[in-house]
């Protein structure tokens, strides 16, 4: 990958990465600190104590 150039963003911004499979969304997200990346799968695991919900995420 070449050098990434991020646009100016206001403080406390929410950035949503949308695109087709293989477009580089995960690659770009991996350049941010983990504490700043919100993952739907991680949230489902955190808020649910029901194994069926956790296992359905993995399928």
C-alpha positions as a Markdown table, in Angstrom:
| # | Residue | x | y | z |
|---|---|---|---|---|
| 1 | Unk | 0.0 | 0.0 | 0.0 |
| 2 | Unk | 1.2 | 3.5 | -0.7 |
| 3 | Unk | 0.9 | 6.5 | 1.7 |
| 4 | Unk | -2.5 | 7.2 | 3.0 |
| 5 | Unk | -3.8 | 10.8 | 3.0 |
| 6 | Unk | -6.7 | 11.5 | 5.3 |
| 7 | Unk | -9.0 | 14.5 | 4.7 |
| 8 | Unk | -9.5 | 17.0 | 7.5 |
| 9 | Unk | -12.3 | 15.9 | 9.8 |
| 10 | Unk | -14.0 | 17.7 | 12.6 |
| 11 | Unk | -13.4 | 16.4 | 16.2 |
| 12 | Unk | -15.7 | 13.5 | 17.2 |
| 13 | Unk | -16.5 | 12.6 | 13.6 |
| 14 | Unk | -18.1 | 9.3 | 12.6 |
| 15 | Unk | -16.6 | 7.7 | 9.5 |
| 16 | Unk | -18.4 | 4.9 | 7.8 |
| 17 | Unk | -16.5 | 2.7 | 5.3 |
| 18 | Unk | -18.9 | 1.3 | 2.6 |
| 19 | Unk | -17.8 | -0.6 | -0.4 |
| 20 | Unk | -17.7 | -3.9 | -2.2 |
| 21 | Unk | -15.7 | -6.9 | -0.9 |
| 22 | Unk | -12.0 | -6.4 | -1.5 |
| 23 | Unk | -12.2 | -2.6 | -1.8 |
| 24 | Unk | -9.8 | -2.1 | 1.1 |
| 25 | Unk | -12.2 | -1.1 | 3.9 |
| 26 | Unk | -10.5 | -3.4 | 6.5 |
| 27 | Unk | -7.1 | -2.3 | 5.3 |
| 28 | Unk | -8.0 | 1.4 | 5.9 |
| 29 | Unk | -9.7 | 0.6 | 9.3 |
| 30 | Unk | -6.6 | -1.2 | 10.4 |
| 31 | Unk | -4.6 | 2.0 | 10.2 |
| 32 | Unk | -6.7 | 3.5 | 13.0 |
| 33 | Unk | -6.1 | 2.6 | 16.7 |
| 34 | Unk | -8.4 | -0.3 | 17.8 |
| 35 | Unk | -10.0 | 2.0 | 20.4 |
| 36 | Unk | -11.4 | 4.2 | 17.6 |
| 37 | Unk | -12.8 | 1.4 | 15.4 |
| 38 | Unk | -16.4 | 0.2 | 16.1 |
| 39 | Unk | -17.1 | -3.3 | 14.9 |
| 40 | Unk | -20.7 | -4.7 | 14.8 |
| 41 | Unk | -19.4 | -8.2 | 15.5 |
| 42 | Unk | -17.6 | -7.0 | 18.6 |
| 43 | Unk | -20.6 | -5.1 | 19.8 |
| 44 | Unk | -22.9 | -8.2 | 19.3 |
| 45 | Unk | -20.5 | -10.3 | 21.4 |
| 46 | Unk | -20.3 | -7.6 | 24.1 |
| 47 | Unk | -24.1 | -7.1 | 24.6 |
| 48 | Unk | -25.3 | -10.6 | 24.2 |
| 49 | Unk | -24.9 | -13.4 | 26.7 |
| 50 | Unk | -26.9 | -15.7 | 24.4 |
| 51 | Unk | -24.7 | -18.2 | 22.7 |
| 52 | Unk | -27.1 | -18.6 | 19.7 |
| 53 | Unk | -26.6 | -14.9 | 18.9 |
| 54 | Unk | -22.8 | -15.3 | 19.2 |
| 55 | Unk | -22.8 | -18.4 | 17.0 |
| 56 | Unk | -25.0 | -16.9 | 14.4 |
| 57 | Unk | -22.5 | -14.1 | 14.0 |
| 58 | Unk | -19.8 | -16.6 | 13.2 |
| 59 | Unk | -21.9 | -18.4 | 10.5 |
